[in-house]
Amino acid sequence: MLKEYNQAFGKITTLQQEKDAFVIRAEYILDKVRHRTSQYERFFAEVCYELAIRSQDFITRQQGNVSIPSLKVLAHRNFDTMLELLIAAIKVSTDEEDLLWFLDISCSQLLSRASTDLGIRYESGMFYPKGEFVLDQDLINHSLNVLTAYPAEDKDLRLALDDYRAGKKDGIVETCYRCMEGLTRMILKNHKTLIENKVEILRYMDLSGPTGKIMAAYIEFGNDYGRHASPIRHDASETEVEMYLYQTCLLIRLILKSKPSI
């Protein structure tokens, strides 16, 4: 194994070199997809749909013959785009058990072959930025699991995590706030905004004193951040945005634990 060889001889590779190697290995994986599905054209088109790419730009038809390229062409040899492509392929393959298994285990193996930590981890069809292990396990994974009953909010949280993984600060706070707003409306059974529901959700969660102030500050920060003219929008650091994402996961957990029947 190249990884073991590099470690044994003290050979150091750069992060960019390992990202390039990841992409090359992933391309080999994607080349094999067409042989693991009986409806490759449909599969290719659905992956393009997930990525908002026109499949017609890649599929050629000539004299009754159809030519469909490997999925790898959609990544353009870019690391971040390859991650998005792999996630899209896994999502589309949910109704094909063999293909889903192949892609799932391949993604885990791709990361295990890297000689340098790529700063990401793979779990259940998604790539996540590596954080403190306990936080990842107890907050992010738990939040995603409990949000399966709330599809719109689950989509919002996954979008925020995708942006965080891609290093995009803009949009994370707004998406987290929208997730919490939707969840709060579902729990309280009304159509108010999150800032309008602030007092009621604090009462619902039985939060008071310093803990209640933390929740109130979370809501107020997100509300102010969402205003286009707010100075907070421009002053928030990457650390503050990351903290808001983790705090969102924590509050999702607390809200859904506040009432056993939910």
BELSULUR-V576157 format. One record per backbone hydrogen bond with DSSP energy under -0.5 kcal/mol. CO is the residue of the C=O (numbers start at 0). NH is the residue of the N-H. If there is no record, write none. Layout:
co:CO nh:NH
co:CO nh:NH
This chain:
co:0 nh:4
co:1 nh:5
co:2 nh:6
co:3 nh:7
co:4 nh:8
co:5 nh:10
co:6 nh:9
co:13 nh:17
co:14 nh:18
co:15 nh:19
co:16 nh:20
co:17 nh:21
co:18 nh:22
co:19 nh:23
co:20 nh:24
co:21 nh:25
co:22 nh:26
co:23 nh:27
co:24 nh:28
co:25 nh:29
co:26 nh:30
co:27 nh:31
co:28 nh:31
co:29 nh:32
co:29 nh:33
co:29 nh:70
co:31 nh:34
co:32 nh:35
co:38 nh:42
co:39 nh:43
co:40 nh:44
co:41 nh:45
co:42 nh:46
co:43 nh:47
co:44 nh:48
co:45 nh:49
co:46 nh:50
co:47 nh:52
co:48 nh:51
co:52 nh:54
co:53 nh:56
co:54 nh:57
co:54 nh:58
co:57 nh:59
co:59 nh:66
co:61 nh:64
co:64 nh:61
co:65 nh:67
co:66 nh:59
co:69 nh:72
co:70 nh:73
co:71 nh:74
co:71 nh:75
co:71 nh:76
co:72 nh:75
co:74 nh:77
co:77 nh:81
co:78 nh:82
co:79 nh:83
co:80 nh:84
co:81 nh:85
co:82 nh:86
co:83 nh:87
co:84 nh:88
co:85 nh:89
co:86 nh:90
co:87 nh:91
co:88 nh:92
co:90 nh:93
co:91 nh:94
co:92 nh:95
co:94 nh:96
co:95 nh:99
co:96 nh:100
co:97 nh:101
co:98 nh:102
co:99 nh:103
co:100 nh:104
co:101 nh:105
co:102 nh:106
co:103 nh:107
co:104 nh:108
co:105 nh:109
co:106 nh:110
co:107 nh:111
co:108 nh:112
co:110 nh:113
co:118 nh:129
co:120 nh:127
co:122 nh:125
co:125 nh:122
co:127 nh:120
co:131 nh:135
co:132 nh:136
co:133 nh:137
co:134 nh:138
co:134 nh:139
co:135 nh:140
co:136 nh:141
co:138 nh:142
co:139 nh:143
co:140 nh:144
co:141 nh:145
co:142 nh:146
co:144 nh:147
co:145 nh:148
co:146 nh:149
co:149 nh:153
co:150 nh:154
co:151 nh:155
co:152 nh:156
co:153 nh:157
co:154 nh:158
co:155 nh:159
co:156 nh:160
co:157 nh:161
co:158 nh:162
co:159 nh:163
co:160 nh:164
co:161 nh:165
co:162 nh:167
co:163 nh:166
co:166 nh:168
co:168 nh:171
co:168 nh:172
co:170 nh:174
co:171 nh:175
co:172 nh:176
co:173 nh:177
co:174 nh:178
co:175 nh:179
co:176 nh:180
co:177 nh:181
co:178 nh:182
co:179 nh:183
co:180 nh:184
co:181 nh:185
co:182 nh:186
co:183 nh:187
co:184 nh:188
co:184 nh:189
co:192 nh:196
co:194 nh:197
co:196 nh:200
co:197 nh:201
co:198 nh:202
co:199 nh:203
co:200 nh:204
co:201 nh:206
co:202 nh:205
co:207 nh:210
co:207 nh:211
co:208 nh:212
co:209 nh:213
co:210 nh:214
co:211 nh:215
co:212 nh:216
co:213 nh:217
co:214 nh:218
co:215 nh:219
co:216 nh:220
co:217 nh:221
co:218 nh:222
co:219 nh:223
co:220 nh:224
co:221 nh:225
co:223 nh:226
co:226 nh:229
co:229 nh:232
co:230 nh:233
co:230 nh:234
co:231 nh:235
co:236 nh:240
co:237 nh:241
co:238 nh:242
co:239 nh:243
co:240 nh:244
co:241 nh:245
co:242 nh:246
co:243 nh:247
co:244 nh:248
co:245 nh:249
co:246 nh:250
co:247 nh:251
co:248 nh:252
co:249 nh:253
co:250 nh:254
co:251 nh:255
co:252 nh:256
co:253 nh:257
co:254 nh:257
co:258 nh:261
